Amino acid sequence: MLGIMASAGTPRAFNVDYLVVAGGAGGTGSGGGDGAGGAGGAGGLRCTVTATGGGGTLETSLSLSNATNYTVTVGAGGAGGATGSGANGANSVFSTVTSVGGGRSNLGASGSSGGSGGGGYGFPTGTRFGGAGTANEGFAGGEGTTDSSSWTAGGGGGGAGVIGGTGSGGTGGNGGNGVATSISGSSVTYAGGGGGATNRGGYASGTGGSGGGGDGGNASNDGVAGSANRGSGGGGGRNGGNGSSGVVILRYSDTKTITIGAGLTGTESAASGGYKRATITAGTGNVSWA
């Protein structure tokens, strides 16, 4: 039987599925005035299994080679603003795939763009818009608003699966929900946006989106941080909650064994269902397979 054989020393190609989630952004503080902090947007999410971010079609697995180094970076979450603007999340990378860090909320202003956009600040005059999301990674943040009595409400951060909610009538906007994937072997939701704050006593702050988004606070309470390694946004509040770091999960044939290089924190699972999985939770470095 004739066939095409790899020559001696030629690396053999194999496919790797991936989940690459960037760091979520921090929420904004109230600034000590009449405003209400907007929430941080979730990190961008790109995935080849179950679903991907931004309502896009599934990503395509990568064809890789044995004994070859591939770069991995896990993006850190952005810090919440201490009575000021939050910080953007950092990008995550696997080989040729980059997911964009979440967009922050800005003191007195509209949210920044990112993997998912930051929520708009609740300002006593006029609307502050949510930041834009990135196509096939995440959605926009919600608007920060004021009502006729000048009670303000921050917008929710955008999530990988849903637009952030608009602050309304003094109630903070809810964070956009994240996206669930079964790449790890069970269904887990990642990249939820944070909840917007309220400055009105007795009115609700926004809840964080599914996938670890932090709840919003108010003029007396801080926003909640996003859940670790979900790439989720922090809530707005007296001080903004921190966004959480992202994660990179790789799925490949159980005949392969990964080497996770210096500078990275990660583990390889036992074989299950024909696959092994590497979960990388921090750092920058290289991975390779044999």
Backbone torsions as a table, in degrees:
resi	resn	phi	psi	omega
1	MET	NA	126.1	-177.2
2	LEU	-89.1	147.9	176.6
3	GLY	-162.2	173.3	179.3
4	ILE	-97.1	121.0	-177.8
5	MET	-106.1	142.6	173.3
6	ALA	-69.4	137.2	177.6
7	SER	-70.0	158.3	-179.0
8	ALA	-56.1	133.0	178.2
9	GLY	85.7	-5.8	178.8
10	THR	-80.9	124.0	179.1
11	PRO	-61.5	137.3	178.4
12	ARG	-87.2	134.8	-178.7
13	ALA	-79.4	148.0	174.2
14	PHE	-150.6	160.9	-175.5
15	ASN	-98.2	142.4	176.3
16	VAL	-127.2	122.9	170.4
17	ASP	-84.3	155.6	-176.0
18	TYR	-146.9	153.0	163.0
19	LEU	-123.3	120.6	178.7
20	VAL	-122.8	109.2	-178.8
21	VAL	-115.2	126.5	179.1
22	ALA	-82.2	170.1	178.1
23	GLY	-69.6	143.5	176.2
24	GLY	-82.4	159.0	-177.5
25	ALA	-91.1	157.9	176.9
26	GLY	-81.3	151.2	175.1
27	GLY	-80.6	167.6	-176.9
28	THR	-101.4	143.7	174.4
29	GLY	-80.7	167.2	-175.7
30	SER	-73.8	-18.4	-177.9
31	GLY	76.5	7.2	176.5
32	GLY	75.8	7.3	179.9
33	GLY	-112.0	-146.0	-177.5
34	ASP	-90.2	0.0	-177.4
35	GLY	-81.7	171.7	178.6
36	ALA	-131.2	129.7	-174.1
37	GLY	-67.1	136.2	169.9
38	GLY	-81.0	166.4	-174.5
39	ALA	-100.3	160.1	176.8
40	GLY	-77.9	144.5	175.6
41	GLY	-81.5	152.6	177.5
42	ALA	-70.9	157.6	172.9
43	GLY	-68.8	152.7	176.6
44	GLY	-61.0	146.7	-177.8
45	LEU	-127.8	123.3	175.0
46	ARG	-125.3	132.2	-171.8
47	CYS	-152.3	148.2	179.2
48	THR	-103.7	-1.1	-174.3
49	VAL	-126.1	129.5	174.7
50	THR	74.6	-63.6	-177.1
51	ALA	-162.0	159.2	175.3
52	THR	-126.3	178.3	-174.0
53	GLY	-82.9	164.2	173.8
54	GLY	69.1	15.0	-179.4
55	GLY	72.1	15.4	-178.1
56	GLY	-82.1	175.2	174.9
57	THR	-79.6	156.6	-177.5
58	LEU	-55.3	142.1	172.6
59	GLU	-68.4	164.2	179.7
60	THR	-100.4	134.2	179.1
61	SER	-60.0	155.6	-179.4
62	LEU	-94.7	139.4	173.7
63	SER	-93.5	113.6	-174.0
64	LEU	-118.4	176.1	-177.0
65	SER	-125.7	148.7	173.6
66	ASN	-60.6	153.6	171.2
67	ALA	56.1	33.8	179.1
68	THR	-127.7	135.1	-179.9
69	ASN	-81.5	136.5	175.3
70	TYR	-127.9	133.0	-175.7
71	THR	-74.2	138.9	170.7
72	VAL	-130.3	134.1	171.0
73	THR	-132.8	131.2	174.7
74	VAL	-103.7	116.4	-176.7
75	GLY	-70.7	135.9	176.9
76	ALA	-77.2	155.1	173.4
77	GLY	-75.8	152.6	177.3
78	GLY	-81.3	145.2	178.7
79	ALA	-70.7	145.1	172.8
80	GLY	-73.2	151.4	-179.5
81	GLY	-78.4	127.6	173.6
82	ALA	-85.8	95.6	-171.5
83	THR	50.6	41.9	178.0
84	GLY	-166.4	-168.3	-175.9
85	SER	-67.2	147.4	170.7
86	GLY	-76.2	-176.6	178.8
87	ALA	-118.7	148.7	176.5
88	ASN	-63.8	151.7	168.4
89	GLY	-75.8	162.8	-179.1
90	ALA	-97.4	152.5	-179.5
91	ASN	-66.7	149.8	168.5
92	SER	-112.7	149.2	-173.3
93	VAL	-138.0	138.9	162.7
94	PHE	-135.8	114.4	179.7
95	SER	53.4	-115.6	-177.8
96	THR	-91.8	3.8	-174.4
97	VAL	-103.8	125.1	176.7
98	THR	-124.7	130.1	171.4
99	SER	-107.4	139.1	-171.3
100	VAL	-87.7	136.5	177.6
101	GLY	-60.2	152.7	-179.0
102	GLY	-64.1	149.6	179.0
103	GLY	-84.9	139.5	-176.4
104	ARG	-82.2	165.3	166.0
105	SER	-93.3	148.5	-173.9
106	ASN	-121.1	136.2	-179.4
107	LEU	-57.8	120.6	176.1
108	GLY	71.4	10.8	-170.2
109	ALA	-142.0	178.2	175.3
110	SER	-72.1	159.1	-179.2
111	GLY	-73.1	159.4	177.6
112	SER	-87.5	154.5	175.5
113	SER	-76.6	160.8	179.0
114	GLY	-178.0	-163.4	173.5
115	GLY	-52.1	-51.5	161.1
116	SER	-122.6	148.5	-172.0
117	GLY	-82.3	152.9	176.2
118	GLY	-75.4	152.9	177.5
119	GLY	-74.8	148.9	177.1
120	GLY	-71.9	148.3	178.4
121	TYR	-72.7	142.1	174.2
122	GLY	-83.6	107.3	-172.6
123	PHE	-113.6	145.4	-176.6
124	PRO	-61.7	-18.8	176.7
125	THR	-129.8	121.6	172.5
126	GLY	80.8	172.3	-178.2
127	THR	-96.6	139.8	172.6
128	ARG	-114.2	121.0	-169.0
129	PHE	-81.8	157.2	174.1
130	GLY	-75.7	151.3	176.6
131	GLY	-73.8	156.5	-179.0
132	ALA	-77.1	148.9	170.5
133	GLY	-88.6	176.8	178.7
134	THR	-103.2	133.5	-178.0
135	ALA	-53.0	134.7	177.9
136	ASN	64.2	19.2	176.2
137	GLU	-132.1	-38.2	-176.3
138	GLY	-174.7	179.8	-173.0
139	PHE	-115.8	169.0	-178.1
140	ALA	-71.3	157.8	171.7
141	GLY	-79.3	166.9	-179.9
142	GLY	-89.5	165.6	-178.3
143	GLU	-78.9	144.2	168.0
144	GLY	-95.2	136.6	-170.2
145	THR	-136.9	170.6	170.1
146	THR	-131.1	149.9	177.5
147	ASP	-101.6	-173.9	-174.6
148	SER	-65.3	-19.8	178.1
149	SER	-97.5	10.0	179.4
150	SER	65.4	25.8	169.5
151	TRP	-82.9	130.0	-171.9
152	THR	-107.1	155.5	-179.9
153	ALA	-146.6	130.6	179.3
154	GLY	-80.6	152.7	177.5
155	GLY	-80.2	151.2	175.8
156	GLY	-75.9	150.1	176.1
157	GLY	-72.7	147.4	177.2
158	GLY	-68.6	149.3	176.2
159	GLY	-112.5	170.6	178.2
160	ALA	-65.7	-21.8	-176.3
161	GLY	-110.8	-20.6	-171.5
162	VAL	-149.2	149.4	172.7
163	ILE	-63.8	144.1	174.6
164	GLY	-65.3	149.9	-177.9
165	GLY	-78.1	150.9	177.6
166	THR	-84.4	134.2	171.0
167	GLY	-63.5	138.6	-173.1
168	SER	-148.8	128.2	174.3
169	GLY	58.9	31.1	-179.6
170	GLY	89.4	-4.7	179.5
171	THR	-99.0	129.2	-178.3
172	GLY	-64.1	148.3	178.4
173	GLY	-74.1	141.3	177.4
174	ASN	-74.5	150.1	175.4
175	GLY	-70.3	147.5	176.0
176	GLY	-68.3	140.9	-179.7
177	ASN	-68.5	155.2	176.9
178	GLY	-87.5	-162.1	-177.2
179	VAL	-123.8	136.6	178.1
180	ALA	-95.8	138.0	175.1
181	THR	-139.4	150.4	179.2
182	SER	-104.3	22.2	-176.9
183	ILE	-60.3	-28.7	-178.9
184	SER	-80.5	-6.0	-176.2
185	GLY	106.8	-14.7	171.8
186	SER	-140.9	160.2	-175.3
187	SER	-77.8	123.4	178.4
188	VAL	-133.2	140.3	-179.3
189	THR	-101.4	135.8	-177.3
190	TYR	-126.8	161.0	165.1
191	ALA	64.8	55.7	171.1
192	GLY	-91.3	145.6	177.0
193	GLY	-79.2	155.8	177.2
194	GLY	-76.6	163.5	178.5
195	GLY	-92.3	143.0	179.3
196	GLY	-76.9	156.2	-178.3
197	ALA	-88.2	165.5	169.7
198	THR	-124.9	150.8	173.5
199	ASN	-108.4	11.8	-175.5
200	ARG	-107.6	118.9	178.7
201	GLY	-59.4	134.8	179.8
202	GLY	86.0	-5.3	176.7
203	TYR	-104.5	153.2	-171.5
204	ALA	-82.3	142.5	165.7
205	SER	-82.1	166.1	-179.5
206	GLY	-75.8	148.3	175.4
207	THR	-89.9	148.9	176.9
208	GLY	-68.7	148.5	178.9
209	GLY	-72.1	155.1	176.8
210	SER	-56.8	146.0	-173.2
211	GLY	98.3	20.3	169.8
212	GLY	94.2	10.4	178.0
213	GLY	-62.5	139.1	-179.7
214	GLY	-78.9	140.9	177.4
215	ASP	-68.7	152.9	175.6
216	GLY	-78.4	162.5	175.6
217	GLY	-115.5	-149.2	179.0
218	ASN	-149.1	-163.3	-176.1
219	ALA	-65.1	-18.1	-178.0
220	SER	-110.7	-13.9	-174.2
221	ASN	-127.1	141.2	-179.5
222	ASP	-74.4	153.7	169.8
223	GLY	-68.3	155.7	-177.2
224	VAL	-91.2	143.5	178.0
225	ALA	-71.5	152.4	173.1
226	GLY	-68.8	157.7	-178.8
227	SER	-72.0	139.6	-173.9
228	ALA	-58.3	137.6	175.4
229	ASN	58.1	31.2	172.3
230	ARG	-113.6	-7.8	-177.5
231	GLY	65.6	36.0	-173.0
232	SER	-101.0	156.6	-177.7
233	GLY	-85.3	151.7	175.6
234	GLY	-86.3	152.3	179.8
235	GLY	-78.8	153.5	171.3
236	GLY	-77.0	160.1	-179.7
237	GLY	175.1	-162.5	174.4
238	ARG	-53.8	-50.7	163.7
239	ASN	-118.6	142.7	-177.9
240	GLY	-73.4	146.9	175.0
241	GLY	-76.4	151.0	178.7
242	ASN	-71.6	143.2	166.7
243	GLY	-74.5	159.2	-177.5
244	SER	-102.5	155.9	177.7
245	SER	-66.0	158.6	179.1
246	GLY	-85.9	-159.7	-179.5
247	VAL	-159.3	151.7	171.9
248	VAL	-125.6	122.3	177.4
249	ILE	-119.5	129.7	-176.9
250	LEU	-119.0	133.9	179.7
251	ARG	-122.1	133.3	-173.8
252	TYR	-154.1	171.3	-177.5
253	SER	-57.8	142.8	178.8
254	ASP	-72.1	-1.1	172.5
255	THR	-82.4	-9.5	-177.4
256	LYS	-101.8	154.3	173.5
257	THR	-129.6	130.9	-177.7
258	ILE	-92.9	148.0	166.4
259	THR	-110.7	120.4	179.5
260	ILE	-98.2	113.9	-168.4
261	GLY	-77.9	173.7	177.7
262	ALA	-57.4	143.4	-179.2
263	GLY	94.8	-12.1	179.7
264	LEU	-113.4	146.6	172.6
265	THR	-111.4	119.2	-177.7
266	GLY	-170.6	169.5	-179.8
267	THR	-139.0	154.3	173.5
268	GLU	-108.2	133.8	-179.9
269	SER	-79.4	165.2	167.6
270	ALA	-69.0	160.3	178.1
271	ALA	-64.2	139.8	178.5
272	SER	-158.3	125.2	177.4
273	GLY	63.8	26.4	-179.7
274	GLY	89.1	2.2	-176.7
275	TYR	-128.8	156.7	157.1
276	LYS	-113.2	160.6	-179.8
277	ARG	-136.5	135.7	172.8
278	ALA	-108.9	127.9	177.6
279	THR	-112.3	117.5	-175.5
280	ILE	-114.4	122.1	-167.3
281	THR	-112.5	-9.3	-179.5
282	ALA	-164.5	154.0	168.5
283	GLY	99.0	-176.9	175.3
284	THR	-135.6	134.9	179.4
285	GLY	177.3	-160.1	-177.6
286	ASN	-117.6	151.9	168.9
287	VAL	-123.7	154.5	174.8
288	SER	-149.3	166.3	-178.0
289	TRP	-127.7	155.1	171.9
290	ALA	-136.7	NA	NA
